[in-house]
Amino acid sequence: MTPIIHRSLTAAAGALALLAALTACAAPSADQAGDGGIATLETAAPTPTEAADPLVAKYGEPVRLRLDMSDEEEADAWKPRDRCLADHSPATPDAPTGGDGDAVTGGVAEDLAGFAEAEALCQRVAPLPPWELDAQNPDALRFAQRVVDCLHERGVREVEITEPDAFGRINLAFGGEANDATSISLGMQYVDACMVSASDGSTE
């Protein structure tokens, strides 16, 4: 009986050794143990894309105008649009003249369609209206009405709120249909002060 037991133990030991070897082959490596053995792909960082609007990339972001801007500051805010117009408007060569010095009118001196296209194109870099008068501001009409009330108190009889202009700004028109000179003069005199008083809530 002893030799039989010896062979059985030897066979069992061999089977255990084989099972251990197979288990070692199937076990994940040290590198795989951290992620459960699932291989992952390394992705490169996304390539930076160009600016969404090449005009803005070239001329800069539009400036938001302010009611308290000086004339020089406002002129600077319009410079990107001015450069854009200069770059994209059609050339306007000098009109030839006749023998008597009068300009020849046989041709069109300016390409009006080209200028209109340049205006539409460069609109994207034009300065934004002051927020108080921006048509996108839900309180802009109320602000404009406060300015009108202030002007009425200062003797401006003919003043009205206009539709937003091409730049989205709500403006005031003085003089009315009769082109009242007093309203125009007083309106131009007091409009800035009334803008300030309407913006800060003062009555002076």
Accessible surface in RSA format (square Angstrom, percent):
REM  Atomic radii and reference values for relative SASA: ProtOr
REM  Chains: A
REM  Algorithm: Lee & Richards
REM  Probe-radius: 1.40
REM  Slices: 20
REM RES _ NUM      All-atoms   Total-Side   Main-Chain    Non-polar    All polar
REM                ABS   REL    ABS   REL    ABS   REL    ABS   REL    ABS   REL
RES MET A   1   169.80  87.9 135.01  89.3  34.79  82.8 107.83  91.7  61.96  82.1
RES THR A   2   104.64  74.4 102.84 104.3   1.80   4.3  66.76  89.7  37.88  57.3
RES PRO A   3    82.66  60.2  76.67  69.9   6.00  21.8  82.40  68.0   0.26   1.6
RES ILE A   4    92.24  52.5  92.22  68.7   0.02   0.0  92.24  66.4   0.00   0.0
RES ILE A   5    98.34  56.0  96.63  72.0   1.71   4.1  98.34  70.8   0.00   0.0
RES HIS A   6   119.72  65.4 118.29  82.2   1.42   3.6  73.95  76.2  45.76  53.3
RES ARG A   7   147.88  62.1 142.21  72.5   5.66  13.5  70.64  96.5  77.24  46.8
RES SER A   8    66.22  56.0  53.96  72.0  12.25  28.2  37.55  80.0  28.67  40.2
RES LEU A   9   118.68  66.1 114.47  81.9   4.21  10.6 114.81  80.6   3.87  10.4
RES THR A  10    80.91  57.5  72.76  73.8   8.15  19.4  70.13  94.2  10.78  16.3
RES ALA A  11    68.61  63.1  51.48  79.5  17.13  39.0  62.62  88.2   5.99  15.9
RES ALA A  12    51.20  47.1  42.86  66.1   8.34  19.0  50.40  71.0   0.81   2.1
RES ALA A  13    59.58  54.8  50.69  78.2   8.89  20.2  54.90  77.3   4.68  12.4
RES GLY A  14    41.42  51.1   0.00   N/A  41.42  51.1  35.13  96.4   6.29  14.1
RES ALA A  15    62.06  57.1  49.86  76.9  12.19  27.7  56.16  79.1   5.89  15.6
RES LEU A  16   121.36  67.6 117.30  83.9   4.06  10.2 117.83  82.7   3.53   9.5
RES ALA A  17    65.02  59.8  50.32  77.7  14.70  33.4  59.22  83.4   5.80  15.4
RES LEU A  18   112.31  62.5 107.57  77.0   4.74  11.9 111.60  78.4   0.71   1.9
RES LEU A  19   108.97  60.7 107.43  76.9   1.53   3.9 108.68  76.3   0.29   0.8
RES ALA A  20    62.26  57.2  50.54  78.0  11.72  26.7  57.65  81.2   4.61  12.2
RES ALA A  21    53.83  49.5  44.30  68.4   9.52  21.7  52.77  74.3   1.06   2.8
RES LEU A  22   107.56  59.9 102.77  73.5   4.78  12.0 103.17  72.5   4.39  11.8
RES THR A  23    81.71  58.1  76.29  77.3   5.41  12.9  67.72  91.0  13.99  21.1
RES ALA A  24    72.34  66.5  49.54  76.5  22.80  51.9  56.44  79.5  15.90  42.1
RES CYS A  25   112.08  84.8  76.29  85.1  35.78  84.1  33.53  85.0  78.54  84.7
RES ALA A  26    87.15  80.1  52.52  81.1  34.62  78.8  62.54  88.1  24.60  65.2
RES ALA A  27    56.48  51.9  36.43  56.2  20.05  45.6  42.44  59.8  14.04  37.2
RES PRO A  28    82.55  60.2  61.24  55.8  21.31  77.5  66.15  54.6  16.40 101.9
RES SER A  29    60.44  51.1  47.79  63.8  12.65  29.1  52.35 111.5   8.09  11.3
RES ALA A  30    96.27  88.5  65.72 101.4  30.55  69.5  74.01 104.2  22.26  59.0
RES ASP A  31   134.75  94.4 108.30 107.8  26.45  62.5  34.75  81.8 100.00  99.7
RES GLN A  32    80.84  45.2  79.99  58.5   0.86   2.0  19.19  40.9  61.65  46.8
RES ALA A  33    67.00  61.6  43.63  67.3  23.36  53.1  47.14  66.4  19.86  52.6
RES GLY A  34    79.21  97.7   0.00   N/A  79.21  97.7  43.61 119.7  35.59  79.7
RES ASP A  35    69.18  48.5  49.34  49.1  19.84  46.9  41.38  97.4  27.80  27.7
RES GLY A  36    67.02  82.7   0.00   N/A  67.02  82.7  38.31 105.1  28.71  64.3
RES GLY A  37    31.63  39.0   0.00   N/A  31.63  39.0   9.06  24.9  22.57  50.6
RES ILE A  38   123.69  70.4 119.27  88.9   4.42  10.7 123.48  88.9   0.21   0.6
RES ALA A  39    97.51  89.7  65.74 101.5  31.76  72.3  75.05 105.7  22.46  59.5
RES THR A  40   101.40  72.1  72.56  73.6  28.83  68.7  57.91  77.8  43.48  65.7
RES LEU A  41   168.21  93.7 146.07 104.5  22.14  55.7 147.11 103.3  21.10  56.8
RES GLU A  42   167.75  96.3 136.32 103.1  31.43  74.8  64.83 125.4 102.92  84.0
RES THR A  43   122.58  87.2  93.50  94.8  29.08  69.3  68.40  91.9  54.18  81.9
RES ALA A  44    97.41  89.6  63.48  98.0  33.92  77.2  74.11 104.4  23.30  61.7
RES ALA A  45    90.12  82.9  60.85  93.9  29.27  66.6  67.89  95.6  22.23  58.9
RES PRO A  46   124.98  91.1 103.04  93.9  21.94  79.8 114.03  94.1  10.96  68.1
RES THR A  47   115.31  82.0  98.73 100.1  16.57  39.5  67.24  90.3  48.07  72.7
RES PRO A  48   124.95  91.1  97.14  88.5  27.82 101.1 108.57  89.6  16.38 101.8
RES THR A  49   127.30  90.5  96.77  98.1  30.53  72.8  74.92 100.6  52.38  79.2
RES GLU A  50   163.15  93.7 141.37 107.0  21.77  51.8  63.36 122.6  99.78  81.5
RES ALA A  51    57.85  53.2  28.76  44.4  29.09  66.2  40.45  57.0  17.40  46.1
RES ALA A  52   113.43 104.3  68.11 105.1  45.33 103.1  79.60 112.1  33.83  89.6
RES ASP A  53    31.93  22.4  28.45  28.3   3.49   8.2  20.42  48.1  11.51  11.5
RES PRO A  54    96.43  70.3  89.02  81.1   7.41  26.9  92.12  76.1   4.30  26.7
RES LEU A  55    16.75   9.3  16.75  12.0   0.00   0.0  16.75  11.8   0.00   0.0
RES VAL A  56    29.71  19.6  27.25  24.7   2.47   5.9  27.25  23.7   2.47   6.7
RES ALA A  57    69.09  63.5  29.47  45.5  39.63  90.1  39.99  56.3  29.11  77.1
RES LYS A  58   137.85  67.2 102.89  63.1  34.96  83.2  74.27  66.9  63.58  67.7
RES TYR A  59    13.12   6.1   5.06   2.9   8.06  21.0   7.11   5.3   6.01   7.4
RES GLY A  60    31.12  38.4   0.00   N/A  31.12  38.4  30.07  82.5   1.05   2.4
RES GLU A  61   129.42  74.3 115.05  87.0  14.38  34.2  57.06 110.4  72.36  59.1
RES PRO A  62    33.98  24.8  17.74  16.2  16.24  59.0  19.12  15.8  14.85  92.3
RES VAL A  63    60.68  39.9  55.79  50.5   4.90  11.8  59.94  52.1   0.75   2.0
RES ARG A  64    88.18  37.0  77.32  39.4  10.86  25.9  42.35  57.9  45.82  27.8
RES LEU A  65     9.39   5.2   7.66   5.5   1.73   4.3   7.66   5.4   1.73   4.6
RES ARG A  66   116.72  49.0 106.65  54.4  10.07  24.0  58.54  80.0  58.18  35.3
RES LEU A  67    51.17  28.5  17.99  12.9  33.18  83.4  21.25  14.9  29.92  80.5
RES ASP A  68   111.06  77.8  80.25  79.9  30.81  72.8  47.51 111.8  63.55  63.4
RES MET A  69    30.86  16.0  10.72   7.1  20.14  47.9  10.53   9.0  20.32  26.9
RES SER A  70    49.12  41.5  38.55  51.4  10.57  24.4  44.10  93.9   5.02   7.0
RES ASP A  71   121.71  85.3 111.89 111.4   9.82  23.2  32.36  76.2  89.35  89.1
RES GLU A  72   124.19  71.3 119.54  90.4   4.65  11.1  67.73 131.0  56.46  46.1
RES GLU A  73    76.41  43.9  71.95  54.4   4.46  10.6  30.75  59.5  45.66  37.3
RES GLU A  74    63.29  36.3  63.29  47.9   0.00   0.0  11.46  22.2  51.83  42.3
RES ALA A  75    53.80  49.5  44.57  68.8   9.24  21.0  51.50  72.5   2.31   6.1
RES ASP A  76    75.96  53.2  67.60  67.3   8.37  19.8  24.79  58.3  51.17  51.0
RES ALA A  77     5.39   5.0   0.96   1.5   4.44  10.1   4.10   5.8   1.29   3.4
RES TRP A  78    57.19  23.0  57.19  27.7   0.00   0.0  51.99  27.7   5.20   8.4
RES LYS A  79   105.13  51.3 104.79  64.3   0.34   0.8  60.02  54.0  45.11  48.1
RES PRO A  80    18.54  13.5  18.54  16.9   0.00   0.0  18.54  15.3   0.00   0.0
RES ARG A  81    28.25  11.9  28.25  14.4   0.00   0.0   0.00   0.0  28.25  17.1
RES ASP A  82    71.62  50.2  65.00  64.7   6.62  15.6  28.41  66.9  43.21  43.1
RES ARG A  83   118.67  49.8 114.78  58.5   3.89   9.3  64.71  88.4  53.96  32.7
RES CYS A  84     0.00   0.0   0.00   0.0   0.00   0.0   0.00   0.0   0.00   0.0
RES LEU A  85    31.58  17.6  31.28  22.4   0.29   0.7  31.55  22.2   0.03   0.1
RES ALA A  86    81.20  74.7  46.87  72.3  34.33  78.1  57.74  81.3  23.46  62.1
RES ASP A  87    83.71  58.6  48.95  48.7  34.76  82.2  15.02  35.4  68.69  68.5
RES HIS A  88    72.26  39.5  47.04  32.7  25.22  64.5  32.39  33.4  39.86  46.4
RES SER A  89    29.60  25.0  13.45  17.9  16.15  37.2   9.73  20.7  19.87  27.8
RES PRO A  90    38.45  28.0  21.05  19.2  17.40  63.2  32.97  27.2   5.48  34.0
RES ALA A  91    91.57  84.2  62.02  95.7  29.55  67.2  72.44 102.0  19.13  50.7
RES THR A  92    69.63  49.5  46.63  47.3  23.00  54.8  16.78  22.5  52.85  79.9
RES PRO A  93   102.93  75.0  82.88  75.6  20.05  72.9  95.11  78.5   7.81  48.6
RES ASP A  94   140.62  98.5 116.28 115.7  24.35  57.6  39.48  92.9 101.14 100.9
RES ALA A  95    44.08  40.5  23.41  36.1  20.67  47.0  26.87  37.8  17.21  45.6
RES PRO A  96    93.18  67.9  81.65  74.4  11.53  41.9  93.18  76.9   0.00   0.0
RES THR A  97    88.67  63.1  62.21  63.1  26.46  63.1  33.41  44.9  55.26  83.5
RES GLY A  98    31.83  39.3   0.00   N/A  31.83  39.3  24.54  67.3   7.29  16.3
RES GLY A  99    95.97 118.3   0.00   N/A  95.97 118.3  47.11 129.3  48.85 109.4
RES ASP A 100   115.83  81.1  75.08  74.7  40.76  96.4  51.46 121.1  64.37  64.2
RES GLY A 101    52.71  65.0   0.00   N/A  52.71  65.0  30.10  82.6  22.61  50.6
RES ASP A 102    92.60  64.9  87.46  87.1   5.14  12.2  29.15  68.6  63.45  63.3
RES ALA A 103    59.91  55.1  42.34  65.3  17.57  40.0  42.34  59.6  17.57  46.5
RES VAL A 104    74.49  49.0  60.03  54.3  14.46  34.8  65.14  56.6   9.35  25.4
RES THR A 105   125.30  89.1  97.74  99.1  27.56  65.7  67.51  90.7  57.79  87.4
RES GLY A 106    75.73  93.4   0.00   N/A  75.73  93.4  39.31 107.9  36.42  81.6
RES GLY A 107    57.75  71.2   0.00   N/A  57.75  71.2  38.40 105.4  19.35  43.3
RES VAL A 108   129.03  84.9  95.08  86.1  33.95  81.8  99.46  86.4  29.57  80.2
RES ALA A 109    63.73  58.6  39.61  61.1  24.12  54.9  51.51  72.5  12.22  32.4
RES GLU A 110    82.37  47.3  80.35  60.8   2.03   4.8  13.38  25.9  69.00  56.3
RES ASP A 111    73.99  51.8  64.77  64.5   9.22  21.8  23.73  55.8  50.26  50.1
RES LEU A 112   127.66  71.1 120.20  86.0   7.46  18.8 120.45  84.6   7.22  19.4
RES ALA A 113    67.31  61.9  56.31  86.9  10.99  25.0  63.86  89.9   3.45   9.1
RES GLY A 114    12.62  15.6   0.00   N/A  12.62  15.6  10.70  29.4   1.93   4.3
RES PHE A 115    57.59  28.8  57.29  35.5   0.30   0.8  57.32  34.8   0.27   0.8
RES ALA A 116    60.67  55.8  49.36  76.2  11.31  25.7  55.57  78.3   5.10  13.5
RES GLU A 117   124.50  71.5 116.22  87.9   8.28  19.7  46.46  89.9  78.04  63.7
RES ALA A 118     2.49   2.3   0.04   0.1   2.45   5.6   1.98   2.8   0.51   1.4
RES GLU A 119    74.93  43.0  74.11  56.1   0.82   1.9  35.30  68.3  39.63  32.4
RES ALA A 120    72.46  66.6  52.54  81.1  19.92  45.3  61.71  86.9  10.75  28.5
RES LEU A 121    55.62  31.0  51.31  36.7   4.31  10.8  55.26  38.8   0.36   1.0
RES CYS A 122     0.00   0.0   0.00   0.0   0.00   0.0   0.00   0.0   0.00   0.0
RES GLN A 123    64.33  36.0  56.37  41.2   7.95  18.9  35.77  76.1  28.55  21.7
RES ARG A 124   108.04  45.4  91.91  46.9  16.13  38.4  57.68  78.8  50.36  30.5
RES VAL A 125     0.82   0.5   0.00   0.0   0.82   2.0   0.00   0.0   0.82   2.2
RES ALA A 126     4.20   3.9   1.80   2.8   2.40   5.5   1.80   2.5   2.40   6.4
RES PRO A 127     4.14   3.0   0.00   0.0   4.14  15.0   0.06   0.0   4.08  25.3
RES LEU A 128    73.90  41.2  73.70  52.7   0.19   0.5  73.90  51.9   0.00   0.0
RES PRO A 129     7.26   5.3   4.57   4.2   2.69   9.8   7.07   5.8   0.19   1.2
RES PRO A 130     2.07   1.5   2.07   1.9   0.00   0.0   2.07   1.7   0.00   0.0
RES TRP A 131   121.13  48.6 119.34  57.8   1.79   4.2  98.48  52.5  22.65  36.7
RES GLU A 132    56.00  32.2  54.11  40.9   1.90   4.5  18.61  36.0  37.39  30.5
RES LEU A 133     2.10   1.2   2.10   1.5   0.00   0.0   2.10   1.5   0.00   0.0
RES ASP A 134     8.77   6.1   8.77   8.7   0.00   0.0   0.00   0.0   8.77   8.7
RES ALA A 135    42.31  38.9  16.36  25.2  25.95  59.0  17.46  24.6  24.85  65.8
RES GLN A 136   147.70  82.6 126.35  92.3  21.35  50.8  43.01  91.5 104.69  79.4
RES ASN A 137    15.76  10.9  11.54  11.1   4.23  10.2   0.00   0.0  15.76  15.2
RES PRO A 138   110.24  80.3  81.76  74.5  28.49 103.5  95.25  78.6  15.00  93.2
RES ASP A 139    69.88  49.0  69.47  69.1   0.42   1.0  20.58  48.4  49.31  49.2
RES ALA A 140     0.80   0.7   0.80   1.2   0.00   0.0   0.80   1.1   0.00   0.0
RES LEU A 141   109.63  61.1 107.07  76.6   2.56   6.4 107.27  75.3   2.36   6.3
RES ARG A 142   144.51  60.7 140.53  71.6   3.98   9.5  66.73  91.2  77.78  47.1
RES PHE A 143     6.21   3.1   6.21   3.8   0.00   0.0   6.21   3.8   0.00   0.0
RES ALA A 144     0.37   0.3   0.07   0.1   0.30   0.7   0.37   0.5   0.00   0.0
RES GLN A 145    81.64  45.7  81.64  59.7   0.00   0.0  38.85  82.7  42.79  32.5
RES ARG A 146   116.17  48.8 111.01  56.6   5.16  12.3  58.85  80.4  57.32  34.7
RES VAL A 147     0.22   0.1   0.22   0.2   0.00   0.0   0.22   0.2   0.00   0.0
RES VAL A 148     7.57   5.0   7.57   6.9   0.00   0.0   7.57   6.6   0.00   0.0
RES ASP A 149    66.20  46.4  64.03  63.7   2.17   5.1  24.01  56.5  42.19  42.1
RES CYS A 150    12.47   9.4   9.66  10.8   2.81   6.6  10.19  25.8   2.27   2.4
RES LEU A 151     0.00   0.0   0.00   0.0   0.00   0.0   0.00   0.0   0.00   0.0
RES HIS A 152    88.85  48.6  71.31  49.6  17.54  44.9  53.17  54.8  35.68  41.5
RES GLU A 153   136.87  78.6  96.64  73.1  40.23  95.8  46.74  90.4  90.13  73.6
RES ARG A 154    62.13  26.1  45.26  23.1  16.87  40.2  24.31  33.2  37.83  22.9
RES GLY A 155    34.30  42.3   0.00   N/A  34.30  42.3  31.04  85.2   3.26   7.3
RES VAL A 156     0.73   0.5   0.00   0.0   0.73   1.7   0.16   0.1   0.56   1.5
RES ARG A 157   151.24  63.5 127.95  65.2  23.29  55.5  69.47  94.9  81.77  49.6
RES GLU A 158    77.04  44.2  76.42  57.8   0.61   1.5   7.98  15.4  69.06  56.4
RES VAL A 159    18.80  12.4   0.00   0.0  18.80  45.3   0.91   0.8  17.89  48.5
RES GLU A 160   105.41  60.5 101.28  76.6   4.13   9.8  31.09  60.1  74.32  60.7
RES ILE A 161    54.16  30.8  27.50  20.5  26.67  64.3  27.50  19.8  26.67  72.4
RES THR A 162    43.91  31.2  33.41  33.9  10.50  25.0  37.74  50.7   6.18   9.3
RES GLU A 163   146.42  84.1 134.93 102.1  11.50  27.4  62.43 120.8  83.99  68.6
RES PRO A 164    60.57  44.1  41.41  37.7  19.16  69.6  41.41  34.2  19.16 119.1
RES ASP A 165    59.40  41.6  40.32  40.1  19.07  45.1  36.90  86.8  22.49  22.4
RES ALA A 166    85.92  79.0  51.12  78.9  34.80  79.2  64.15  90.3  21.77  57.7
RES PHE A 167    59.83  29.9  47.27  29.3  12.56  32.7  50.56  30.7   9.27  26.5
RES GLY A 168    23.17  28.6   0.00   N/A  23.17  28.6  21.79  59.8   1.38   3.1
RES ARG A 169    58.97  24.8  58.97  30.1   0.00   0.0  13.86  18.9  45.11  27.3
RES ILE A 170     5.80   3.3   5.80   4.3   0.00   0.0   5.80   4.2   0.00   0.0
RES ASN A 171    49.88  34.4  46.79  45.2   3.09   7.4  20.21  48.6  29.68  28.7
RES LEU A 172    27.40  15.3   4.62   3.3  22.78  57.3   4.62   3.2  22.78  61.3
RES ALA A 173    35.82  32.9  30.23  46.6   5.59  12.7  35.45  49.9   0.37   1.0
RES PHE A 174    38.51  19.3  17.04  10.6  21.47  55.9  17.04  10.3  21.47  61.4
RES GLY A 175     0.00   0.0   0.00   N/A   0.00   0.0   0.00   0.0   0.00   0.0
RES GLY A 176    34.69  42.8   0.00   N/A  34.69  42.8  17.03  46.7  17.67  39.6
RES GLU A 177   191.76 110.1 148.13 112.1  43.63 103.9  71.07 137.5 120.70  98.5
RES ALA A 178    90.83  83.5  56.84  87.7  33.99  77.3  68.53  96.5  22.30  59.1
RES ASN A 179   104.54  72.1  94.49  91.3  10.05  24.2  22.67  54.5  81.88  79.1
RES ASP A 180    30.95  21.7  25.46  25.3   5.49  13.0   9.85  23.2  21.10  21.0
RES ALA A 181    75.96  69.8  66.82 103.1   9.14  20.8  68.85  97.0   7.11  18.8
RES THR A 182    62.42  44.4  56.76  57.5   5.66  13.5  28.16  37.8  34.26  51.8
RES SER A 183     0.22   0.2   0.22   0.3   0.00   0.0   0.00   0.0   0.22   0.3
RES ILE A 184    60.09  34.2  60.09  44.8   0.00   0.0  60.09  43.3   0.00   0.0
RES SER A 185    69.62  58.8  58.32  77.8  11.30  26.0  33.07  70.4  36.55  51.2
RES LEU A 186    42.67  23.8  42.67  30.5   0.00   0.0  42.67  30.0   0.00   0.0
RES GLY A 187     0.00   0.0   0.00   N/A   0.00   0.0   0.00   0.0   0.00   0.0
RES MET A 188   127.25  65.9 110.74  73.3  16.52  39.3  94.81  80.6  32.44  43.0
RES GLN A 189   113.72  63.6  82.55  60.3  31.17  74.2  37.69  80.2  76.03  57.7
RES TYR A 190    64.93  30.3  64.93  36.9   0.00   0.0  29.19  21.9  35.74  44.1
RES VAL A 191    23.32  15.3  23.32  21.1   0.00   0.0  23.32  20.3   0.00   0.0
RES ASP A 192   106.09  74.3 104.35 103.9   1.74   4.1  33.63  79.1  72.46  72.3
RES ALA A 193    50.15  46.1  39.60  61.1  10.55  24.0  46.70  65.8   3.46   9.2
RES CYS A 194     0.00   0.0   0.00   0.0   0.00   0.0   0.00   0.0   0.00   0.0
RES MET A 195    21.89  11.3  21.89  14.5   0.00   0.0  21.89  18.6   0.00   0.0
RES VAL A 196    84.66  55.7  83.91  76.0   0.75   1.8  84.66  73.6   0.00   0.0
RES SER A 197     5.67   4.8   4.39   5.9   1.27   2.9   1.75   3.7   3.91   5.5
RES ALA A 198     8.77   8.1   0.33   0.5   8.44  19.2   6.26   8.8   2.51   6.7
RES SER A 199    57.31  48.4  22.53  30.1  34.78  80.1  13.49  28.7  43.82  61.4
RES ASP A 200    93.63  65.6  56.20  55.9  37.43  88.5  43.57 102.5  50.07  49.9
RES GLY A 201    61.80  76.2   0.00   N/A  61.80  76.2  34.47  94.6  27.33  61.2
RES SER A 202    53.58  45.3  34.73  46.4  18.84  43.4  39.47  84.1  14.11  19.8
RES THR A 203   122.55  87.2  99.74 101.1  22.81  54.4  79.38 106.6  43.17  65.3
RES GLU A 204   160.51  92.2 135.89 102.8  24.62  58.6  64.76 125.3  95.75  78.2
END  Absolute sums over single chains surface
CHAIN  1 A    14479.9      11319.7       3160.3       8987.4       5492.6
END  Absolute sums over all chains
TOTAL         14479.9      11319.7       3160.3       8987.4       5492.6
